[in-house]
Amino acid sequence: MAPNENPAGGESAQWQVRPIGVVHSPFTSQTGAPVQPALAGPEDAGTIEIYEQFAEGLDGLDGFERIWVVSWFHRTGPVRLRVTPHLDHREQGLFATRAPSRPNPIGISAVRLLRRAGLILHVAELDLLDGTPVLDLKPYAPTLDVFPVSRQGWLEERSRRAGPADGRFGPSS
Amino acid sequence: MAPNENPAGGESAQWQVRPIGVVHSPFTSQTGAPVQPALAGPEDAGTIEIYEQFAEGLDGLDGFERIWVVSWFHRTGPVRLRVTPHLDHREQGLFATRAPSRPNPIGISAVRLLRRAGLILHVAELDLLDGTPVLDLKPYAPTLDVFPVSRQGWLEERSRRAGPADGRFGPSS
């Protein structure tokens, strides 16, 4: 079969991902870490170290004030399709939340890019644990990422319940 | 070594991802497809079929007007760390663009969720090719995803050059 004849490969397909870098952050466990960049502050700062082989791909990134960090939730526990998210007290379907216990534990974090020093990106408003593998970086751009939205589900009632994470999505919970 | 002792696994780590569903869209090739949801219209509509085993995770998703579709760019060509994006005529580092020729070909698309019918999500403002594997869904929420940004790099000068994609990131280009 030609490679693109059944490109999706059906339900049983698998693909491999690999890190392009790693997060260095003050958060060494889920307990106490910010649950989202929007709930983190300027003091929640760290660095993203990009591996040398990907250096060329960073050109132009520092023109952006904010970047998407696509990450691998390496410390999450088993997949759970129903969860009680940190931002609410009601159970929800996993895909209606940003909880890490996902079939593919991939996170998207729009963090503030303070400056770039070679392969090191200094960032703030960071919600990622120390050692989190980075799969991708993308520019955050209002023209691409900001949409007017009138309905945001369960978040409408509980949209800004502040507070850090607890250990509920950890490996042993 | 305990599983979490060196959780990132270093530069040579690999992890597997698998589809939770598949995109059905009118776009069968990159040429002519919208390059971003923000540049797609209500007529760029399709469906996302979620596999039965993940059904439970969809509860509550239809309260959201817009959702992130985390997808696998299954039709992209080789990795290119310098690209000329569709939205500009200047070459940029890959990570400063949303081009698909990425080390991990993962896309994030904030599409409009029209309605859910069981395992089928009817969506619009879709920029994904027919057959694109879906790795994850997340709610799009202004409180989590909208940030004031004063600098958006090369997109500032060329932020809304409209027009569909050509074949530049395809397998044979």
Chai-1 contact restraints between the chains, C-beta under 6 A:
chainA,res_idxA,chainB,res_idxB,connection_type,confidence,min_distance_angstrom,max_distance_angstrom,comment,restraint_id
A,P7,B,H74,contact,1.0,0.0,6.0,A-B,restraint_1
A,P7,B,G131,contact,1.0,0.0,6.0,A-B,restraint_2
A,A8,B,V22,contact,1.0,0.0,6.0,A-B,restraint_3
A,A8,B,G131,contact,1.0,0.0,6.0,A-B,restraint_4
A,A8,B,P133,contact,1.0,0.0,6.0,A-B,restraint_5
A,E11,B,Y51,contact,1.0,0.0,6.0,A-B,restraint_6
A,A13,B,P19,contact,1.0,0.0,6.0,A-B,restraint_7
A,Q14,B,Q16,contact,1.0,0.0,6.0,A-B,restraint_8
A,Q14,B,R18,contact,1.0,0.0,6.0,A-B,restraint_9
A,W15,B,V17,contact,1.0,0.0,6.0,A-B,restraint_10
A,Q16,B,Q14,contact,1.0,0.0,6.0,A-B,restraint_11
A,Q16,B,Q16,contact,1.0,0.0,6.0,A-B,restraint_12
A,V17,B,W15,contact,1.0,0.0,6.0,A-B,restraint_13
A,V17,B,V17,contact,1.0,0.0,6.0,A-B,restraint_14
A,V17,B,N104,contact,1.0,0.0,6.0,A-B,restraint_15
A,R18,B,Q14,contact,1.0,0.0,6.0,A-B,restraint_16
A,P19,B,A13,contact,1.0,0.0,6.0,A-B,restraint_17
A,I20,B,P103,contact,1.0,0.0,6.0,A-B,restraint_18
A,V22,B,A8,contact,1.0,0.0,6.0,A-B,restraint_19
A,Q36,B,L144,contact,1.0,0.0,6.0,A-B,restraint_20
A,A38,B,L144,contact,1.0,0.0,6.0,A-B,restraint_21
A,Y51,B,E11,contact,1.0,0.0,6.0,A-B,restraint_22
A,E56,B,L81,contact,1.0,0.0,6.0,A-B,restraint_23
A,E56,B,R82,contact,1.0,0.0,6.0,A-B,restraint_24
A,G57,B,L81,contact,1.0,0.0,6.0,A-B,restraint_25
A,G57,B,G93,contact,1.0,0.0,6.0,A-B,restraint_26
A,G57,B,L94,contact,1.0,0.0,6.0,A-B,restraint_27
A,G57,B,F95,contact,1.0,0.0,6.0,A-B,restraint_28
A,L58,B,G93,contact,1.0,0.0,6.0,A-B,restraint_29
A,L58,B,F95,contact,1.0,0.0,6.0,A-B,restraint_30
A,D59,B,G93,contact,1.0,0.0,6.0,A-B,restraint_31
A,G60,B,Q92,contact,1.0,0.0,6.0,A-B,restraint_32
A,G60,B,G93,contact,1.0,0.0,6.0,A-B,restraint_33
A,G60,B,A96,contact,1.0,0.0,6.0,A-B,restraint_34
A,G60,B,G153,contact,1.0,0.0,6.0,A-B,restraint_35
A,G60,B,W154,contact,1.0,0.0,6.0,A-B,restraint_36
A,L61,B,F95,contact,1.0,0.0,6.0,A-B,restraint_37
A,L61,B,A96,contact,1.0,0.0,6.0,A-B,restraint_38
A,G63,B,G153,contact,1.0,0.0,6.0,A-B,restraint_39
A,F64,B,Q152,contact,1.0,0.0,6.0,A-B,restraint_40
A,F64,B,G153,contact,1.0,0.0,6.0,A-B,restraint_41
A,E65,B,V149,contact,1.0,0.0,6.0,A-B,restraint_42
A,E65,B,R151,contact,1.0,0.0,6.0,A-B,restraint_43
A,R66,B,F147,contact,1.0,0.0,6.0,A-B,restraint_44
A,R66,B,V149,contact,1.0,0.0,6.0,A-B,restraint_45
A,V70,B,I106,contact,1.0,0.0,6.0,A-B,restraint_46
A,H74,B,P7,contact,1.0,0.0,6.0,A-B,restraint_47
A,L81,B,E56,contact,1.0,0.0,6.0,A-B,restraint_48
A,L81,B,G57,contact,1.0,0.0,6.0,A-B,restraint_49
A,R82,B,E56,contact,1.0,0.0,6.0,A-B,restraint_50
A,Q92,B,G60,contact,1.0,0.0,6.0,A-B,restraint_51
A,G93,B,G57,contact,1.0,0.0,6.0,A-B,restraint_52
A,G93,B,L58,contact,1.0,0.0,6.0,A-B,restraint_53
A,G93,B,D59,contact,1.0,0.0,6.0,A-B,restraint_54
A,G93,B,G60,contact,1.0,0.0,6.0,A-B,restraint_55
A,L94,B,G57,contact,1.0,0.0,6.0,A-B,restraint_56
A,F95,B,G57,contact,1.0,0.0,6.0,A-B,restraint_57
A,F95,B,L58,contact,1.0,0.0,6.0,A-B,restraint_58
A,F95,B,L61,contact,1.0,0.0,6.0,A-B,restraint_59
A,F95,B,L137,contact,1.0,0.0,6.0,A-B,restraint_60
A,A96,B,G60,contact,1.0,0.0,6.0,A-B,restraint_61
A,A96,B,L61,contact,1.0,0.0,6.0,A-B,restraint_62
A,A96,B,P139,contact,1.0,0.0,6.0,A-B,restraint_63
A,R98,B,K138,contact,1.0,0.0,6.0,A-B,restraint_64
A,R102,B,D136,contact,1.0,0.0,6.0,A-B,restraint_65
A,P103,B,I20,contact,1.0,0.0,6.0,A-B,restraint_66
A,N104,B,V17,contact,1.0,0.0,6.0,A-B,restraint_67
A,N104,B,L135,contact,1.0,0.0,6.0,A-B,restraint_68
A,N104,B,D136,contact,1.0,0.0,6.0,A-B,restraint_69
A,I106,B,V70,contact,1.0,0.0,6.0,A-B,restraint_70
A,I106,B,D136,contact,1.0,0.0,6.0,A-B,restraint_71
A,I108,B,I108,contact,1.0,0.0,6.0,A-B,restraint_72
A,A110,B,F147,contact,1.0,0.0,6.0,A-B,restraint_73
A,G131,B,P7,contact,1.0,0.0,6.0,A-B,restraint_74
A,G131,B,A8,contact,1.0,0.0,6.0,A-B,restraint_75
A,P133,B,A8,contact,1.0,0.0,6.0,A-B,restraint_76
A,L135,B,N104,contact,1.0,0.0,6.0,A-B,restraint_77
A,D136,B,R102,contact,1.0,0.0,6.0,A-B,restraint_78
A,D136,B,N104,contact,1.0,0.0,6.0,A-B,restraint_79
A,D136,B,I106,contact,1.0,0.0,6.0,A-B,restraint_80
A,L137,B,F95,contact,1.0,0.0,6.0,A-B,restraint_81
A,K138,B,R98,contact,1.0,0.0,6.0,A-B,restraint_82
A,P139,B,A96,contact,1.0,0.0,6.0,A-B,restraint_83
A,A141,B,Q152,contact,1.0,0.0,6.0,A-B,restraint_84
A,A141,B,L155,contact,1.0,0.0,6.0,A-B,restraint_85
A,P142,B,V149,contact,1.0,0.0,6.0,A-B,restraint_86
A,T143,B,S159,contact,1.0,0.0,6.0,A-B,restraint_87
A,L144,B,Q36,contact,1.0,0.0,6.0,A-B,restraint_88
A,L144,B,A38,contact,1.0,0.0,6.0,A-B,restraint_89
A,V146,B,V146,contact,1.0,0.0,6.0,A-B,restraint_90
A,F147,B,R66,contact,1.0,0.0,6.0,A-B,restraint_91
A,V149,B,E65,contact,1.0,0.0,6.0,A-B,restraint_92
A,V149,B,R66,contact,1.0,0.0,6.0,A-B,restraint_93
A,V149,B,P142,contact,1.0,0.0,6.0,A-B,restraint_94
A,R151,B,E65,contact,1.0,0.0,6.0,A-B,restraint_95
A,Q152,B,F64,contact,1.0,0.0,6.0,A-B,restraint_96
A,Q152,B,A141,contact,1.0,0.0,6.0,A-B,restraint_97
A,G153,B,G60,contact,1.0,0.0,6.0,A-B,restraint_98
A,G153,B,G63,contact,1.0,0.0,6.0,A-B,restraint_99
A,G153,B,F64,contact,1.0,0.0,6.0,A-B,restraint_100
A,W154,B,G60,contact,1.0,0.0,6.0,A-B,restraint_101
A,L155,B,A141,contact,1.0,0.0,6.0,A-B,restraint_102
A,S159,B,T143,contact,1.0,0.0,6.0,A-B,restraint_103
